[in-house]
Amino acid sequence: MNLFAVGVNHTTADVELREQLAFSADQADQVLAVLRDELPGVREAALLSTCNRTELYCLVDGPIPDFSDWLARARRMSSQRLRDVVYQYRDEQALEHMMRVAGGLDSLVLGEPQILGQMREAYARAHEAGLLNSELGRVFQDVFSVAKRIRTETGIGANPVSVAYAAVSFARHIFSDLKQSRALLIGAGEMIQLVARHLHEQQVREIVIANRTLERASELAAEVAGRAIGLEELPVALEHADIVISCTASPLPVLGKGTVERALKRRRHRPMFMVDIAVPRDIEPEVGKLDDVYLYTVDHLQEAIEENVRARQEAAREAGELIREAVHRHRRSRREQRAAGVLRDYRQQRGMLADQELERALSQLQNGADPEDVLRRFKHNLVNKWLHQPSVSLRRMAAEGRVEDLRTARELLLGDEPDQT
């Protein structure tokens, strides 16, 4: 049986194509339900679909299915369009790929943690659909195990590599307990949305979102249990803000030195942490010269991010070594499993010979034969029968000059060390 990992991701397909290949949870369930009928060689399978990748993990008997064609039919598109962007890994390469995906090494943002949860969901859906049994289940458990080690034993996720998260991390350096801090966010675009979510996860005491369009601010505020205000309310809101993060599309600054100076007086010069992510800047540079104000721009964040990216790249190298070790263990385990079949057949064969001799011995005892003689003959006959086939094979190996095979036989039969003669 062969393990395959097949799919597309952000490195092989543009966002338009990835959107066409994306599966919702319900769609994934429907596709999995008919997968084995459409691809008869597939015994076990799971489907992972995120904004950056769609991948199928499966165990296949017999001929290799045309995965590109199946994926194209599932999404009602031309298979030819997919052939240049679909990648396919097999056996150990497939296992290594799955581990890299789960560990965040194959993500658009190196080390991002969400992918592991998404892969766990894919595993659960496949299990519920009856498409995931013991063998592929063990593969997934190996994948999850090494992904956990990557998280705990390397610094892959320790340092922020997004502007939004870096801004929140900077705030944590100024305020030891963000739960006691109040945040004022200016703007309601994508960057501020990310900042708001990060602050909400940190359980900031209050989030106020100021925007030119109050409706957009209200929508975002509802997501993070915050409060929306218009830009005209900024001077009052600033008095209560410990954290100010701004990112608007305004061509002119929305916060000047005078406004911030007045807010500092009203708040009795309690420290104020400010991050200006916008380009052009939203906060006048002179604000950074005020006492009790810690002002950072996107350039400061970018410097930190570049350093953090280097740290994650070093962690990724460590993670790669963990994956190589895990693949090696998996390879060894697979080889050991091959011995299980040999041992099973050997036990069955030896058991049949023993049963034959046992039946003969019991019959002799029932006919009044001497028990000691019966037991001695039982031992003699059983040993001879057990040794007959190995004896024939060993004499043939010796006659053919198969020295290495004879050494292996000594190791197997007598427990000799591999290098003994």
C-alpha positions, -999 to +999 in steps of 0.1 A: +000+000+000+013+035-010+009+067+009+002+098-012-001+135-005-015+154-035-027+190-038-020+227-045-008+255-023+002+291-023+035+283-040+020+265-070-014+281-076-026+317-075-054+328-052-081+327-080-073+290-086-070+282-049-105+297-044-119+274-071-103+243-055-114+252-019-139+229-001-161+240+027-166+215+056-199+203+041-184+200+006-155+181+019-178+156+036-197+151+004-166+146-016-152+121+009-184+102+008-180+093-028-142+093-030-136+055-029-163+049-056-146+074-079-111+063-071-114+025-064-077+021-055-080+044-025-085+026+008-082+055+033-082+092+027-085+127+043-090+161+027-075+193+039-088+226+025-077+261+037-073+295+021-037+286+011-040+249+002-061+220-008-045+186-002-056+149-003-038+124+019-045+088+010-034+051+011-037+034-023-037-002-034-028-011-070-024+014-098-019+051-090-052+070-096-052+102-116-056+126-088-055+157-110-084+144-130-104+136-099-098+170-083-108+187-116-140+167-118-148+174-081-146+212-088-160+210-123-129+224-141-104+214-167-080+187-156-053+201-180-054+234-160-044+215-129-016+193-141+010+221-140+001+232-104-008+199-086+021+183-067+022+147-057+044+131-030+046+094-023+055+072+008+082+088+029+082+121+009+044+122+015+049+117+052+076+143+054+054+168+035+025+161+059+048+168+089+061+200+073+025+212+067+014+203+103+045+220+118+039+252+099+070+249+078+051+249+045+029+278+054+027+313+038+037+327+072+065+304+085+055+287+117+018+298+118+000+276+142-036+275+127-027+248+102-023+221+128-058+226+140-071+226+105-053+193+098-068+178+130-102+188+117-095+171+084-085+140+103-117+141+123-139+145+092-123+116+075-127+094+106-164+103+108-169+095+071-154+060+076-125+068+053-097+067+079-088+034+096-058+022+116-030+026+090-036+061+079-047+069+114-012+060+127+003+082+100-017+111+112-008+104+148+029+104+139+023+137+120+006+153+150+033+140+174+061+156+155+041+188+150+037+191+188+074+186+193+082+213+167+060+237+187+074+228+221+111+221+213+118+249+187+111+286+186+091+283+154+062+302+168+079+323+195+084+355+176+058+375+157+063+378+119+032+398+111+029+436+115-004+433+134+009+407+159+042+426+162+023+457+172+005+438+200+038+422+211+054+456+214+025+466+236+032+437+259+067+450+265+053+483+278+024+470+298+031+438+317-007+431+320-027+440+289-059+429+308-057+462+327-051+483+295-075+502+273-068+502+235-078+528+209-076+516+173-079+542+145-092+528+112-112+497+104-093+481+075-077+447+073-047+455+094-067+470+122-091+440+121-061+417+127-048+440+155-082+440+171-085+402+171-050+399+186-058+424+214-091+406+220-073+373+224-050+390+249-082+400+269-075+437+268-098+456+292-114+478+265-112+482+227-124+514+211-124+516+173-125+550+157-132+553+120-144+578+095-173+554+086-190+545+119-208+516+104-176+498+095-162+505+130-194+491+146-191+459+126-155+453+138-163+464+173-191+437+175-165+410+166-142+419+195-167+431+221-155+467+216-170+501+211-172+522+179-167+559+176-163+585+149-130+603+143-144+635+157-144+617+191-107+610+191-096+637+215-118+624+243-111+588+236-074+595+236-075+606+273-084+570+283-062+551+259-031+533+271-025+517+237-031+536+204-027+518+171-035+536+139-038+525+103-059+546+080-058+556+043-057+593+052-031+614+032-027+636+063-020+628+100-051+621+121-033+627+154-011+658+160+013+667+187-011+692+203-040+667+206-018+641+222-002+666+245-036+677+258-046+641+263-015+634+283-022+662+307-057+650+313-045+615+320-018+629+343+010+617+321+003+580+325+024+562+297+009+559+263+020+533+238+014+543+201+020+524+169+016+541+135+013+513+109+000+537+082+019+549+051+017+579+049+019+582+087-013+589+107+006+603+138+028+633+135+065+623+142+068+651+168+044+631+190+073+607+197+093+635+213+067+639+241+075+625+275+055+594+285+048+585+248+063+554+232+058+559+195+067+532+169+063+532+132+059+504+107+097+506+101+104+498+137+080+468+135+096+457+102+130+456+118+117+434+146+099+412+121+130+406+100+149+396+130+121+373+141+119+358+106+156+349+109+149+333+143+120+313+128+142+302+099+167+288+124+139+271+143+127+257+110+161+241+105+157+225+139+122+214+130+135+198+098+159+177+119+130+165+141+110+156+109+140+136+095+142+117+128+105+110+128+106+098+092+135+075+101+115+061+130+085+056+108+107+038+082+120+015+109+085+008+123+073-001+088+102-025+083+094-041+117+058-045+107+069-065+077+084-090+101+050-094+118+036-113+088+066-136+087+064-143+124+026-150+121+031-175+093+061-191+111+041-195+143+012-210+124+034-235+106+053-245+138+019-248+156+006-272+130+036-294+133+033-293+171-004-302+169+004-332+147+029-346+171+007-338+201-022-357+186+001-387+180+015-385+215-020-383+230-031-413+210-002-433+222-009-424+258-046-434+254-034-468+240-014-474+272+021-465+260+047-456+286+044-418+293+081-413+295+088-430+262+059-410+246+073-377+258+108-385+246+095-395+211+073-364+211+104-342+218+126-360+192+100-360+165+090-323+171+126-311+170+133-331+138+102-317+121+110-281+132+146-284+119+139-302+086+132-271+065+159-249+080+184-278+076+176-281+039+179-244+034+211-241+054+228-269+034+218-253+001+232-219+013+265-236+022+267-255-011+261-222-030+287-203-009+262-179+005+283-169+034+264-137+043+231-157+044+247-182+067+258-154+091+222-140+090+209-175+098+232-177+128+220-143+139+184-154+135+186-189+149+213-186+175+212-150+184+248-143+173+259-107+168+257-096+131+295-095+127+301-130+141+310-159+118 
